[in-house]
């Protein structure tokens, strides 16, 4: 499987259960993990409830997949997305999948894809059921992707997106440090972050009001943080953040 930004990703959108207003930011987030070589949105495009998607589809080169609602509800759309996902999986044309929905119906699809050794990134609102979140390698809540508009003069401030309580992370962070620490108690931040994400796929520093994990850990009074320069063979210096639990004097 390809690594990092070399990954070829299939972005499959449940348009019945996703918001067009955030899709541009969502695709920008996808680019952090790889290249979206397939971009498809599923829904009944003959209905008026998806009219907000039309301009977005053309602008972002997303292919609309028509699925008529033969019965009430959205099961037809779900089935069409799942069938296409399995076709892409068996054609081996993608290294990973981005499933965009807040619907738990895609839980089994996510686990099936992972069984084949492919990575799954989930995107959905905070209301997404825990089963679907846990079935993904990483899950990103779309609320944190919204770009804050510049308010007009004298205009009332927009309501802030709810931020999770960073104090709830303490047991998880301590366990991750213990699992990655050397004999002196220090652990590489990258390893700690990876460990946490394996336990909680929805973990993201942005959920707690921080842009980066390094900013989050520096705000925690029970941690010590140090940064050591790491020089690559080509002479480029990288940031090497180390953390450990504060020792009691």
Residue pairs with C-beta under 8 A, 6 or more apart in sequence:
1 7
1 95
1 96
1 117
1 118
1 119
2 8
2 34
2 95
4 33
4 34
5 31
5 32
5 33
5 34
5 35
6 34
6 35
6 95
7 33
7 34
7 35
7 95
7 96
7 119
8 34
8 35
8 37
8 93
8 94
8 95
8 96
9 30
9 33
9 34
9 35
9 36
9 37
9 38
9 94
9 95
9 96
9 97
9 98
9 121
10 36
10 37
10 38
10 40
10 85
10 88
10 93
10 94
10 96
10 97
10 98
11 27
11 30
11 36
11 38
11 39
11 40
11 62
11 97
11 98
11 100
12 38
12 40
12 42
12 81
12 84
12 85
12 97
12 98
12 99
12 100
13 23
13 39
13 40
13 41
13 42
13 62
13 100
13 101
14 42
14 43
14 74
14 77
14 78
14 81
14 99
14 100
14 101
14 103
14 106
15 41
15 42
15 43
15 50
15 53
15 64
15 77
16 42
16 43
16 44
16 49
16 50
16 74
16 77
17 74
17 101
17 102
17 103
17 124
18 100
18 101
18 102
18 123
18 124
18 142
19 125
19 142
20 52
20 53
20 56
21 52
21 146
22 142
22 145
22 146
23 56
23 60
23 62
23 100
24 56
24 59
24 60
25 145
25 146
25 147
26 100
26 123
26 142
26 145
27 36
27 39
27 60
28 145
29 123
29 140
29 145
30 36
30 98
30 121
33 96
33 98
33 119
33 121
33 138
34 95
34 96
36 98
37 93
37 94
38 88
38 93
38 94
39 60
39 61
39 62
39 63
40 62
40 63
40 64
40 65
40 81
40 84
41 53
41 57
41 62
41 63
41 64
41 65
42 65
42 67
42 77
42 80
42 81
42 84
43 50
43 53
43 64
43 65
43 66
43 67
43 77
44 50
44 66
44 67
44 68
44 69
44 76
44 77
45 53
45 54
45 64
45 66
46 66
46 68
47 69
53 64
56 62
57 63
57 64
65 80
65 81
65 84
67 76
67 77
67 79
67 80
68 76
69 76
69 77
70 76
74 103
75 105
78 103
78 105
78 106
81 106
82 106
82 109
85 97
85 99
85 109
85 113
86 112
88 94
88 97
89 97
89 112
89 113
89 116
89 118
94 118
95 118
95 119
96 118
96 119
96 120
96 121
97 110
97 113
97 118
97 119
97 120
97 121
98 120
98 121
98 122
98 123
99 106
99 109
99 110
99 120
99 121
99 122
99 123
99 136
100 122
100 123
100 124
101 122
101 123
101 124
101 128
101 132
102 124
102 125
102 127
102 128
102 132
103 124
103 128
103 132
104 128
104 129
104 131
104 132
106 132
106 135
107 129
107 131
107 132
107 135
108 135
110 120
110 122
110 132
110 135
110 136
111 135
113 120
114 120
114 135
114 137
119 137
120 135
120 136
120 137
120 138
121 136
121 137
121 138
121 139
121 140
122 128
122 132
122 133
122 135
122 136
122 138
122 139
122 140
122 201
123 139
123 140
123 142
124 132
124 133
124 139
124 141
124 142
125 141
125 142
125 143
126 141
126 143
126 162
128 139
128 141
132 139
133 139
133 201
133 202
134 201
136 201
137 197
137 201
138 197
138 201
139 201
139 202
140 202
140 204
141 202
141 204
141 207
143 161
143 162
144 161
144 204
144 206
144 207
146 161
148 158
149 158
151 157
151 158
163 207
163 208
163 209
164 207
164 208
165 208
166 208
166 209
166 216
166 219
166 220
169 208
169 216
170 220
170 222
172 196
172 199
172 200
172 203
173 192
173 196
173 217
173 220
173 223
174 222
174 245
175 199
176 187
176 192
176 193
176 195
176 196
176 199
177 185
177 187
177 192
177 223
177 243
177 244
177 245
179 195
180 187
180 188
180 191
180 192
180 195
181 187
181 244
184 244
185 244
185 245
185 247
186 226
186 242
186 243
186 244
187 242
187 243
187 244
188 240
188 241
188 242
189 213
189 214
189 217
189 241
189 242
189 243
190 241
192 243
193 213
196 203
197 203
205 211
205 212
205 213
205 215
205 216
208 216
210 216
210 219
214 225
214 239
214 241
217 223
217 225
217 241
217 243
218 225
221 246
222 245
222 246
223 243
223 244
223 245
223 246
224 243
224 244
224 245
224 246
224 247
225 241
225 242
225 243
226 241
226 242
226 243
227 239
227 240
227 241
227 242
228 240
228 242
229 237
229 238
229 239
229 240
230 237
230 238
230 239
230 240
231 237
231 238
232 238
